[in-house]
């Protein structure tokens, strides 16, 4: 049997350092990219934001086929008159609820601290403040016949 011996390892330290720097220069930008992607993913998972988006889309659907729109409860709600019935969407405690024909109680949005509905010309303006401190404002164009 023959033995293999390394006489000196002094020449490998500089090369090792260069290889480590190259490896870090490749890995650090990837780590930063994954961190930024992960933080944006968590923002997208925010249930309150998703809930507001769904509320906004559903309200837009009711307004699309509306014949008349009225503000009710001193700006705390809106009444939408459509061919298939009358819908009240109003702030009720800490929720925004929907009622058809002044019956029922379907919750559309939760954790609402305060809110206001306003008719400005042919626009419906909504301002909502949530218990988390977030504020949302939206304007909806109304396609009402004169």
C-alpha positions as CSV (number, residue, x, y, z in Angstrom):
1,X,0.0,0.0,0.0
2,X,1.1,3.4,-0.8
3,X,0.4,6.4,1.4
4,X,-0.5,9.8,0.1
5,X,0.6,12.7,2.1
6,X,-0.1,16.4,1.6
7,X,3.1,18.2,2.2
8,X,1.7,21.7,2.7
9,X,-1.8,23.3,2.7
10,X,-0.6,26.9,2.8
11,X,-1.4,27.7,-0.8
12,X,-5.1,26.7,-0.5
13,X,-6.2,29.4,1.9
14,X,-6.3,32.2,-0.7
15,X,-8.2,30.0,-3.2
16,X,-10.6,28.9,-0.4
17,X,-11.3,32.5,0.5
18,X,-12.0,33.4,-3.2
19,X,-14.4,30.5,-3.6
20,X,-16.3,31.5,-0.4
21,X,-16.6,35.1,-1.7
22,X,-17.9,33.9,-5.0
23,X,-20.4,31.5,-3.3
24,X,-21.6,34.4,-1.0
25,X,-21.9,36.8,-3.9
26,X,-24.3,34.3,-5.6
27,X,-26.3,33.3,-2.5
28,X,-26.9,36.8,-0.9
29,X,-28.9,38.3,-3.8
30,X,-31.0,35.1,-3.9
31,X,-31.6,35.3,-0.1
32,X,-32.7,39.0,-0.5
33,X,-35.0,38.1,-3.4
34,X,-36.7,35.3,-1.4
35,X,-37.1,37.6,1.6
36,X,-38.8,40.3,-0.5
37,X,-41.0,37.7,-2.2
38,X,-42.0,36.3,1.1
39,X,-42.9,39.6,2.6
40,X,-45.0,40.5,-0.4
41,X,-46.7,37.1,-0.2
42,X,-47.6,37.8,3.5
43,X,-49.1,41.2,2.5
44,X,-51.2,39.4,-0.2
45,X,-52.5,37.0,2.5
46,X,-53.9,39.8,4.6
47,X,-57.5,38.7,5.1
48,X,-58.8,42.3,5.8
49,X,-57.5,43.5,2.5
50,X,-58.9,40.5,0.6
51,X,-62.3,41.0,2.4
52,X,-62.4,44.7,1.4
53,X,-61.6,43.8,-2.3
54,X,-64.4,41.3,-2.3
55,X,-66.8,43.8,-0.7
56,X,-65.8,46.4,-3.3
57,X,-66.4,44.0,-6.2
58,X,-69.8,42.9,-4.9
59,X,-70.9,46.5,-4.3
60,X,-69.9,47.3,-7.9
61,X,-72.0,44.4,-9.2
62,X,-75.1,45.8,-7.3
63,X,-74.4,49.3,-8.6
64,X,-74.0,48.2,-12.3
65,X,-77.7,47.3,-12.8
66,X,-79.1,49.9,-10.4
67,X,-82.1,52.1,-11.3
68,X,-81.8,54.5,-8.3
69,X,-79.4,55.0,-5.5
70,X,-80.2,56.8,-2.2
71,X,-78.2,57.6,0.9
72,X,-79.8,56.3,4.1
73,X,-79.2,56.5,7.9
74,X,-77.5,59.9,7.7
75,X,-74.7,58.7,5.5
76,X,-74.2,55.3,7.2
77,X,-75.9,53.4,4.4
78,X,-76.9,53.3,0.8
79,X,-80.2,52.0,-0.8
80,X,-79.9,50.5,-4.3
81,X,-83.1,50.1,-6.3
82,X,-82.8,47.4,-9.0
83,X,-85.2,45.6,-11.1
84,X,-84.9,42.4,-8.9
85,X,-85.5,44.3,-5.6
86,X,-84.3,47.0,-3.2
87,X,-81.0,46.4,-1.4
88,X,-79.7,48.3,1.7
89,X,-76.0,48.2,2.3
90,X,-75.3,49.9,5.6
91,X,-72.9,50.2,8.5
92,X,-74.3,48.2,11.4
93,X,-72.1,48.1,14.5
94,X,-68.7,46.9,13.4
95,X,-69.9,45.3,10.1
96,X,-71.3,46.4,6.8
97,X,-74.4,44.4,6.1
98,X,-76.6,43.8,3.1
99,X,-80.4,43.5,3.3
100,X,-82.8,42.8,0.5
101,X,-86.3,44.3,0.9
102,X,-85.4,45.4,4.4
103,X,-85.2,41.7,5.4
104,X,-82.2,39.5,6.3
105,X,-78.8,40.4,7.4
106,X,-75.9,39.3,5.2
107,X,-72.5,40.5,6.4
108,X,-70.3,41.9,3.6
109,X,-67.4,43.4,5.6
110,X,-66.2,43.0,9.2
111,X,-64.0,45.0,11.7
112,X,-65.3,48.4,10.5
113,X,-64.7,51.2,13.0
114,X,-66.5,53.9,11.1
115,X,-67.8,54.6,7.6
116,X,-69.6,57.1,5.5
117,X,-71.5,56.8,2.2
118,X,-71.9,60.0,0.0
119,X,-73.6,60.7,-3.3
120,X,-71.5,63.3,-5.3
121,X,-73.2,63.9,-8.6
122,X,-73.3,60.6,-10.4
123,X,-70.7,59.0,-8.1
124,X,-71.0,57.1,-4.9
125,X,-68.1,57.8,-2.5
126,X,-67.3,55.5,0.4
127,X,-64.9,56.1,3.2
128,X,-64.3,53.3,5.7
129,X,-62.0,53.1,8.7
130,X,-61.1,49.7,10.2
131,X,-60.2,48.7,13.8
132,X,-56.7,48.0,12.6
133,X,-56.3,51.7,11.7
134,X,-56.4,51.1,8.0
135,X,-58.5,53.5,5.9
136,X,-60.1,52.7,2.6
137,X,-61.8,55.1,0.2
138,X,-63.6,54.2,-3.0
139,X,-65.6,56.0,-5.7
140,X,-68.1,54.2,-7.9
141,X,-69.5,55.7,-11.1
142,X,-73.3,55.4,-11.3
143,X,-74.9,54.6,-14.6
144,X,-78.3,56.0,-13.7
145,X,-80.8,57.3,-16.2
146,X,-82.1,60.9,-15.6
